[in-house]
Amino acid sequence: MLDQIQEFVALLRKNGVPASTAELLDALRALTLTGLADPQLVRATLSACLVKRPEDESRFHDLFSLFFFRAGTLLVDGEEAPLVAALRQAGLSDDQIEQVIARLATEAARLDPTARLGLGLRRVGLDLLLRLSGLRIDVSRMQSPLQIGYFTQGLLDQLGFRQADSELRSLMARMAPELGEDVAQTVLRQAEQNLWQLRGAVRGEVQRSFEKQNLRFAEEQTRDLLLHKSISQLSATELAQLRHEVRRLADKLKTQRREKPQKLRHGRLDMRRTLRAALATGGVPFQLRYRTRRPHKPRLCILCDISDSVRQVARFTLQLAYTLQERFAKVRSFVFVSDLGEATPLFEQCEIERAVEKVYSGAVVSVAANSNYGRAFRQFVEHHLEAVTSRTTVIILGDGRSNYFPPEAWALGRVKARARHVLWLHPEQPSSWMFGDSAMKDYLPYITRAEVVTNLASLKRVIDELVL
């Protein structure tokens, strides 16, 4: 019995239940007092000596039930064990079944865990078999679903399925004279069926573990596809998925901080606090006191082109503008085609889908006109220039194609004179900026930075490099 208790304690340790040598000795001393006749008393004694954490109790009881097989305690929750059902179907009476089960239970204690469970004396799951064997399913090295069979076979070898089949055949050959040839064959057939079902359970669990492990990988692949696919080619479903990524970028943009020069690390000299501290040193100001410099709070002003030529991209940029306005306290959003209008109140009152639909239904400006960047910039200077301060970063989203209307670049110059930065996010490559009706050549002198943004990856790169 000492060897069995030591083996059981080793099994507990394999399954994450801590049990020291001193606790093992205590359990052995306690068992000498309580005896071994009553299985439930043995269970309670070992539990009192070996289990210290509440979360380990259920694991202890599962392992105890699996490890110590005793006649009369082989059924779970009143359900028939697979072997009992097979013997009853073969025509054995309850008395005969009880005799067979009692005889097999004695032999089962000498079998390996897999053979013991394959015998079918109780209903068990694969998780309990793994606990009893001290194993876990590790698919960290699996790279493809085609490897499921290979990893399954490796786990089956560790569980000893081939040895279990051999053990059961040898056991039935040895017990055939005692049980009868027909009963021995019935037990062997049921054992083979149980082992086959356990094989299927092992393969299914390996597959589920691989899918669970690669769910994150699949999500990363989807995200990578969205990052690099052109915004103009995204479907409605992909645009909806893109919204989450835009929120993540907006959060990152909000947390950006301006890098201060080293000499401006402190605030202004605080004369009152400096002189007060100098009283302790006879009026000599050994320690200078500075006013606390408040953290820089960026402000945004967004101008978004929503004309038909950039309609798909504009939906994305409106989504970005909406999300930025959700994340920042000081954001003003404007949309334009020929005329310019403020969308800030609309974004504050409506959900994003409703807000975008209202913008394209003409709730802010007419979307039926031709693009006129010059007129839009002039209207912004005339009516909304107070929205731009020395703390404001102005972000312009559009292709700069003004249908040969006057560019009114001076208006953008007025904006740059007041703003901290003027950032232009452009959906076209720079090689096209100087041709056709593009007015970018007139606007470039008044832009702090112009970046090509054709997908979310390029926008992410801009935000990573942007210092507000």
N, C-alpha and C positions, 0 to 999 in steps of 0.2 A: 504493500500500500504506500510505503514511503516513496518508492520510485514513481508511482502514479501521481502522487501529490506534487512531487518535484516537476514532473512533466507538465502537469496542469498549470503550475505557477509559471513555468517557462512559456507556455502558450499564452497566458495572460500578458506577460511582458511583450511578446511579439505583437499583440493586438493593442498595445498602448495602455494597458492597465498596470501602473507601477506597483511592484511588490518586492520588498527587500528581503534579504536573507533572514533578518531578525523577525519579520512578519511571518515568513515561512515557518520558522521554528515555533513561534507563538501558535500558529495554526495547528502544527503537529501536536503540541502540548494540549491544546484545547480538544483535539479529536480523541486523545487518550482518555479524556474525562467524559466526553459526550458519547463516545462509541461510534460505530459505523453501521449500525443496524437500520437506522432511520435515514433514508436519503434526504428528506427535507431538513432534518437536523444537521446533517453533514453540510448541506448547502448553506444553511444559516450560519453555521460555525465558521466556514471558510469565508463567507461574505463579511462577517464581523471582523475577521482578522486581516483580510487582504484588501478590501475595498474601502478607500478613504474619501473618494469624490463621488458626489451624487450622479454625475454624468457617466460614471463607470459601472453603475449597478446593472443596467440592462445588458451591457456587453458581458459582464460576469455571468449573469444568469443564462444567457444564450450559450456561452462557451461551456458552462457547467452541464447544461442539458445535452450538448453535443458530445462532450468528453466522457461523461459517466453514463453509460447505458445500463439501465436496470429494467427488469421485467415489471410490467405494470405501470411504467412511467414513459411509455414510448409514443403515446398519442398526444397531439397538440390541439387544444381547443375542441376536444370531442370529435375531431374528424378522424376517419380511418386512415391508417398508413397505407401506402401503395401495396405493400406485401399482404396486409390483412385483406384488402379488397380482392387481390388476385387469388388468395387461398380460398376465400369464400366463394368466388366465382368457380373455382375448381371443384366445389362440392364438399369442402371440409366443414365439419360442425364447429361451433364456437369452442367447445372443449378441445378439439383437435388443434384448432388455430392457436389457442392459448398455449398449448404444450409446445407447438412448433416455435412460436414467438419467444417463449421463455428459453428454449434451447438455443435459438439463434442469438438471442440477446447476450448470452454468456460468451458465445464465440465472437460476437461483434466487437467486444472490448479489446480483442487481440488484433483486430484488423487496422489497416491504415485508414485515415479519415475518409478518403474518397471511396474505398471499398465498403467502409462502414455505412456511408450514406447511400451508396449504390444498392446495398442490400434491401433498402426500402422499409426499414423498421419504423420510420417516422417521416413526416413531411418537413422538408427543409428547403431553404432557398440557397442560391449560389453565394450570397453574401455571407451566410453562416459557414458554408464550406470554406470560403477564403479565410475567414477568421480562424477556423479550426486548423487550417494549414499554415497560418501565419503569413499569407501571401496577399498581394494587392495587384490590381491591374495597372500596369505602367505602359502607356502608349506614347510616351514623350518622344521616342525615337521613330515613331511611325510617320512616314511622309506622304503616304498614298493609301486610298481605300483598298488597293490591290494587295496590300500587305496584311489585311485583316486575317486571312487564312494562316499566314506564317506566324503571326503573333498569337493567334488562337492555339495553334499546335504547340508553340513554346509554353504557353500557360498550361495546356493539357499535360505536357510532359512534366512540368513542375508539380502538378497535382497528382501525378502518377496514375493516369487513367489506364495505361496498358498493364501496369502491375496490379491495379484494382481488378481488372477483368480476369487476370491470371489467378489472383488470390481467391476470387469468388468461385471460379471453376474448380480450383483445388479444394475449397471448403465443401462444395456440394458433392464432389466425388468422395470425400472423406465421410460425409454425413449421410450419404445415400442409403447405406444399410440401416441406419437408425431411423431416418425420416421416411424412408420408402422412395423407390425410384421415381414414381410419378410426382410426389411432393417435391423432391429435390429438383426435378426438371422444371416444375412450376416456379419454384424460387429462383432458379437460374435464369429462366426467361424474363421474369419480372426484373431481376437485377440488371440484365442486359438492356432492357427497355429504360430503366432508371438512368443508367449510365449514358445512354443515347440522348435522353432528354437533358441531362446535365451538360453534355457536349454542346447541344444547341444553345443552352443558356449561357455557356462560356463564350461562344461565338457572338451571341447577341449582346452580351455585356461588353466585349471588346469593341464591337462596332459602335455601341452607344458612347463608350468612353472616347473613342476616336472622334465621333461627331461632336461631342461636347468640347473636346480639346480644340477642334478646328472651327468651332462656331466663331470664336474671336478672330481667327485667321480669315474666315469668309467675310466677316464684317469689315476687316481691314482691307480686303481685296475690293469690296464694294466701295468703300471710302476712297481707295486709291483710284478706282475707275471714275468716280464723281469728280475727284480732284483734277484729273487730267483730261476729261472729256470737255470738248468745246461747249460753252454755255448755250450757243445758238443751236446745238444739236440735242440738248437735253429734252427728254419727254416730260409730261406733266408729273408722272410718278417720280422721276429722278429729280425734278425741281423740288418736290415735296421732301425728298430725302436730303436734298442739298440744304434745306432750311436749317437743319440741325448743325451742319458744318458752318453755316454762316453765323449762327449764334455763338459757336465756339470761337470763331475768329473775332467776333465783336467783343466777346469777353476778354480775349487776349489784347485787343486794341485798347480796351478800357484800362487795363492794368499797366499799359506802357507808361513810363515816366521819363521826363526830360533829364538828360544827363547834365548835371551842373558842373561848371568849371571848378577846379580845385579851390581857387581863391575865393569863390562865392559859396563855399560849403557852409559857412556860418551866416546868420542873419546880421542885421545892423547892430552896432555897439549899443548896449543898453546902459546909459550913464547912471541912471538911478540905482539899478542893481549893482553896478560896479562900485559906486561910492559907498553904498550900504555895506558891501562885503569888505571894503577897505577900512571900515571902522575897527575891525578886529586887528588890523596891522598898523594902527596909528595913522591912518589916512593914506597909506601907501598902497596903490592899487596893484597888488601882486597878481591878482586874478581878474581877467577881463570877463565881463558878462555880456552875452549876446542875446538879442531877441530871437525867439524860435521862428525859424523860417517855415512858413506854411508850405505844404506839398503843392506842387503844381497841378492844377485841375484843368485838364484840356477841355476845350470847347470845340464843337464841330458845327460847320455849316455845309450842307450838302446840296449841290445843284445837279439834278438828274434829267438827262434828255430822255423823253418818252415817245419820240417820234417813231413812225412805222419802220424806218430803216434799221433801227436798233431795238425792235419791239421785244424780241426774245431776251436779249441782253438786258434791256430796260426792266423787264420783269424781275430779273435777278438783282439788278441794282436797286430797284425799289424795295425789294426784300431786304437787301443790305441796309438801305437807309432806314427802313422801318425798325430793323433789329438794333441798329446803332442808337436810334432814338429811344428804344426801350432800355438800353444799357447805360446811357449817359444822361446826366441831369441837364446839361446845356447843349442841346442839339436843335438846330432848326433845319427843316427839310423843305426844299423847293423843287418843283418840277416845271419843265418848259418844253414847248415845241417852237411856236413863234412867240407866244406870250409866256410870261413867267408868273407862277402862282405858288403860294405857300401851302404845303401839304402837312405842316406840323400838327394843326388841330385835328385833321382827318386821321393821322396816324395815332394820335392820342385817344381818339374816340372809338375806333373800329379795330377789329381783328385784321390780321395781315391780308387774308384772302379778300375780305370785304373791302379793305382799304385800297388794294390794287385794282379791284373791279371798279370802284368808284372813280379812281384816277383815270382809268381808260374809258369810262363812260362820260368823261368831260366834267366831272364834279369840281375840278380845280382849274384846268385850262382846256381849251379846245384842242383835241388831238387830230383834227382833220386838216389842220394847216400844214404848210411846209416849214421845215426847220429854219430857224433864223436865230443863230447864236448871238449875233450882234444886238438885235432887238432885246433878247432875253437878258443879256448882260447889262444893257443900258437901263432896263426896267429894274433890275436888281439894285443898281447904283442909285437910281432915283428914289426908290421906295423902301429898300431894305438894307441899305449900307450900314445902318446902326447895329445890325446883327453881327458885324465883323469887328473884332477888337484885336489888340495885340496878343491875346491868348487864343485866338481862333485859328483853327486849321480848316481851310476851305477845300472841300473835295468835290471835283467836277467829274461826272460820269457821263461820257458821251463820245461820239465819233468826230466831232468838230466839223461836220459837213453842213455848211450854212446856205446851200443852194445859191451861191454867188451873191448873196445879200452882203451889204457892208459889214465887215467883221466887228467894227466898233471896239478895237483892241484897247483903246484908251480906258474903256470902262473896266476891263479886267485889270488894267494897270492901277486904277483907283482901288480895286479890291486888294491887290497885292500890297499896295502901300500901307494898308491898315492891318492886313492879316499877318499872322505868324508864318504860315506856310500856305501855298496854293498847290494842291496835288491834283493832277489830272490822270484819271484812269481811263485808258483808251482801249476799245475792242479791236483795233486794227494794228497791223504791224507798221513800224515807222517808215518803211519804204513807200507806203501809200499816203503819207501825211502831206506830201508836197504836190499832189496831183489832183486834178478834177476840182470839185467844189470844196475841197478841204481848206479850212482857214487856220490850220494848226501852225503854219509858218508865221502867221501874224500873232498868234497867242503864245508861242513858245518863250519869247523874251519876258513874259509876265507870269511864267509858271515856275515855281520852285522845283518841281519835279514832275515829269510825265512818265507813266509806266503803262506797258501793254498788259491788259488783263483780259485774257480770252477764256480762262477757266479758273476754278477755285484755287488750284495750285499756284498760279501766278499771283492771285490776290493774296494768298497766304504769304508768299515770298515778300510782297510789298509791305504787308503789315508787320512781318518779322523785322524788316529793315527800317520801318517808319519810326521816327522819334517825334512824339508830339510835344 
